[in-house]
Amino acid sequence: MSAIPWTEKYAPRRVSEIVRNTEAAMKLLRLVKEWKPGSKGILLYGPPGTGKTVSVYAVANELNYEVIEMNASDTRNVQNVMRIAGSAAMQAPLFAKRGRIVLIDEIDGLSGREDRGGLGAIIKVIKNARVPVVLTANDPWDPRFASLRQYCKLIEYKRLTMWDVVKVLRSICQKEGIIADNEVLKEIAKNAEGDLRSAINDLQALAEGRKRLTKGMLGILARRDREKNIFEVLRMLFSAKTARMATFALSTADVDYEMLMRWISENIPYHMNDVEELAKAYDALSRADVFLGRIKREQNWKLLPYAFELMSAGVALARTKSKFKFVKYSFPSLLRELKSSKEQRDLQKKVGEKIKKRCHTSVTRAINDFLPFIRTIFRSNPEMGAKMARWFRFNEEEIAFITGDSKSSKEIIKLLR
Amino acid sequence: MSEMMWTEKYRPRTLDEIVNQEEIVSRLKHFVKTKDFPHLLFAGPPGTGKTTAILAFARDLFGKYFEENFLELNASDERGIDIIRTRVKDFARTRAIGDVPVKIIALDEADNMTADAQQALRRTMEKYTRTARFCLICNYSSKIIEPIQSRCAVFRFSPLKDEDIAKRLKWIAEQEDVNLTEDGVQAILYVAEGDMRRAINILQAASALGTTVNSETVYKVTGRARPEEVREMINLALSGKFIEARKKLYELLITYGLSGSDIVRQIHREIYNLNIPEEWKVKLAEYTGDIDFRLSEGAHEDIQLSALLAHFALAGTQMRKGDKIG
């Protein structure tokens, strides 16, 4: 293999060369250019291999800025964040010849244990920065990032289509002088599921040093399994017969423990259908949760082992009757639904705020005690509904949300005009 | 033309207009006269006039300077004590306007605050004693820490009598040209459970269906308005269908936007309506209380409530087997 990975050799040097997410990159360019002390940080988010990190370098290249990067391979606890990113961002010379971007890459990778306090430190860096701070993440809606989000402008990177990926692969092949069947490139692209970086890596692994690429050579490509690790952890954990094995299983996980707790909680009932086991397992898990709460509140990290033991051994050893069976583990459904219903919930909250303002109540109570009745009125009596909508100052989007059916909302909106 | 929520349209504006809670109202009138009063703590079930009382009191006291001297906050919305502190600071920094010694800060749903937040609140209360009085509003005064309770005059709002609610409903119906039948009144009283706000909301929603409000229209709107989801969730759990029960739970958390402690409270209320041996009710209530406590300490609602449902599933099986409580 040559020294340079193709992902770097063919990385875009200009914003206009970014595939599919050109607009996102342009937005980044604009924000970096217009950035001044006091502005928010910039959070690029989207699936892996969609061009987040390379955008930052392309932007820097166009503006002739330098990039100070911190990524998952650095331990990002408070000291390190302050030492590396903090000094780069907060002590940047005010009248430097060359601009600077501080890049904190892959914040999803912040682990609960080694990087504790890192998120808080990052927020501090953003607030006091003298140069733009850019972060990247796969999932910005992770509850851990709730407060961080308030200090950032968000830019979304979309998954690439198979055709986007094929196009890039073909152009690389041309430059490398490789003849490749369209079918082969399509196969590599499909396997990459919109992740351009992994597609280019696969291409390099298969084609480097060859002059021709045919379908027969695809066999060595392993199918990428993006959530492999967590599945293995769960399998190991739920099959453990001793406390030691269960805690060991947990220690191999590379997701943070709140997420881990959700994964375990989601999948307990698929391993244990006996109610006694079920109650025991959840009892252990819920007590682990109590420990975690105390740890967080009092910053008493000495208690962490107890939480981990309850979460792993406590749960695993609750299974005394049910046989261990193969379970196709599912992603925590609560988190999935929270994500997919986010837009609706945001709207509901806006409606709640407006009711609150008028009716001397809280948003929660507005949603629970008032909204159902308002909905009934809107649906069954558009005329009265229109008058009320005027009083509450609901906009059209909110009216549509409240009625939940297009016929009566159209009627109300018509009456309002 | 616009149409208000009737709960607002018919909310008493002055202390004189309030017909219930005579004792409390007479004390508040006395305060208006002397312009001197302590911090207040209003406790009582929903819809018994706590917010109405403080609004009317402040209006009577401040007159045309009501807006300038009255700050309304809600503990369950203003995220965290820090936000409350800043807003209180900005408001209480300056002296009251007009011929009054202090401003009023009403803090609704104060029992939703954690003990830590209440400690911080206590310090804030002390800091601004010269310029402002607090009125804390809550359902359960027991959830307010003692140091705060001891600094406040505590007023207990009792549930409204059915005949008082009925009178009000009939009066509103008259104003609104709604034909409210006697069985309609009875139906509203039954579902409202002493909560005036709920009673009026039901009346308004039912009147949207037609000019006559009777038991049929009342049940129609309340059937839609208050889903029996919580009861259904409990029954699924008790019959051992844990995964289905959990699905209901997530629905309550997400679609209905209920908080974990809201759900726990509703579960607690439902326990006593269940068709199960009496001694089990106590047992289930005890475990529910445990979970409630954990939530108040900041545990995760999805995990804790899953544990509660799993426990109910176990209890359900033991009840059916006729096991003694272990």
Contacts between the chains, C-beta under 8 A, distances in Angstrom:
chain1	res1	chain2	res2	distance
A	258	B	300	7.7
A	261	B	300	7.4
A	261	B	303	6.2
A	262	B	302	7.4
A	262	B	303	7.9
A	265	B	302	6.9
A	265	B	303	5.6
A	265	B	306	5.7
A	269	B	242	5.3
A	269	B	243	5.2
A	269	B	246	7.5
A	275	B	240	5.6
A	275	B	242	7.5
A	275	B	310	7.4
A	275	B	313	4.5
A	275	B	314	4.6
A	275	B	316	7.5
A	275	B	317	5.0
A	276	B	314	5.8
A	276	B	317	7.8
A	278	B	242	5.9
A	278	B	310	4.6
A	278	B	313	6.0
A	278	B	314	7.0
A	279	B	307	8.0
A	279	B	310	4.7
A	279	B	311	5.2
A	279	B	313	6.7
A	279	B	314	3.9
A	281	B	310	7.4
A	282	B	306	5.7
A	282	B	307	3.9
A	282	B	310	3.9
A	282	B	311	7.3
A	283	B	307	6.1
A	283	B	310	7.6
A	283	B	311	7.3
A	285	B	303	6.2
A	285	B	306	7.9
A	285	B	307	6.8
A	286	B	291	7.8
A	286	B	294	7.3
A	286	B	299	7.3
A	286	B	303	5.5
A	286	B	304	5.3
A	286	B	306	7.5
A	286	B	307	3.6
A	289	B	294	7.7
A	289	B	299	5.0
A	289	B	300	5.4
A	289	B	303	4.6
A	289	B	304	6.6
A	290	B	294	5.5
A	290	B	297	7.2
A	290	B	299	5.4
A	293	B	294	7.8
A	293	B	297	5.9
A	293	B	298	4.8
A	293	B	299	5.0
A	293	B	300	7.9
A	294	B	297	7.8
A	296	B	298	7.6
A	297	B	297	7.9
A	297	B	298	6.4
A	333	B	247	7.9
A	333	B	250	6.5
A	334	B	250	5.2
A	334	B	253	7.2
A	334	B	254	7.5
A	334	B	302	5.1
A	337	B	250	6.1
A	337	B	254	5.3
A	338	B	254	6.3
A	341	B	254	5.6
A	341	B	255	7.4
A	345	B	254	7.2
A	345	B	257	6.9
A	348	B	257	6.2
A	352	B	257	7.9
A	356	B	74	7.3
A	356	B	77	7.0
A	358	B	4	7.8
A	358	B	5	6.6
A	358	B	8	6.3
A	359	B	5	5.7
A	359	B	7	6.3
A	359	B	8	5.9
A	360	B	8	7.9
A	360	B	51	5.1
A	360	B	55	6.9
A	360	B	72	6.6
A	360	B	108	7.6
A	361	B	51	7.7
A	361	B	74	7.5
A	361	B	108	7.6
A	362	B	74	4.4
A	362	B	76	4.7
A	362	B	77	5.1
A	362	B	108	6.6
A	362	B	109	5.5
A	363	B	74	7.8
A	363	B	76	7.6
A	363	B	77	5.2
A	364	B	76	5.8
A	364	B	77	7.7
A	364	B	257	6.7
A	364	B	258	7.6
A	364	B	259	6.3
A	364	B	262	7.2
A	365	B	109	7.8
A	367	B	256	7.6
A	367	B	257	4.9
A	368	B	256	6.9
A	368	B	257	7.2
A	368	B	258	6.6
A	368	B	262	7.4
A	369	B	46	7.9
A	369	B	197	6.8
A	369	B	198	6.8
A	369	B	201	7.0
A	370	B	5	7.1
A	370	B	201	6.7
A	372	B	224	6.6
A	372	B	225	3.8
A	372	B	226	7.0
A	373	B	201	4.5
A	373	B	202	7.1
A	373	B	204	6.7
A	373	B	205	4.1
A	373	B	221	6.9
A	373	B	225	5.6
A	374	B	5	7.9
A	374	B	205	8.0
A	375	B	224	7.7
A	376	B	205	4.5
A	376	B	208	6.5
A	376	B	209	8.0
A	376	B	221	5.0
A	376	B	224	5.6
A	376	B	225	6.4
A	377	B	204	6.9
A	377	B	205	5.5
A	377	B	208	4.1
A	380	B	208	5.2
A	380	B	209	5.2
A	381	B	208	3.8
A	381	B	209	7.2
A	384	B	3	5.8
A	384	B	208	5.2
A	385	B	208	7.7
A	387	B	1	5.6
A	387	B	2	5.2
A	387	B	3	3.4
A	388	B	2	7.3
A	388	B	3	4.8
A	388	B	4	7.6
A	388	B	5	7.2
A	390	B	1	7.6
A	390	B	2	4.1
A	390	B	3	7.6
A	391	B	2	4.0
A	391	B	3	6.0
A	391	B	4	5.3
A	391	B	5	7.6
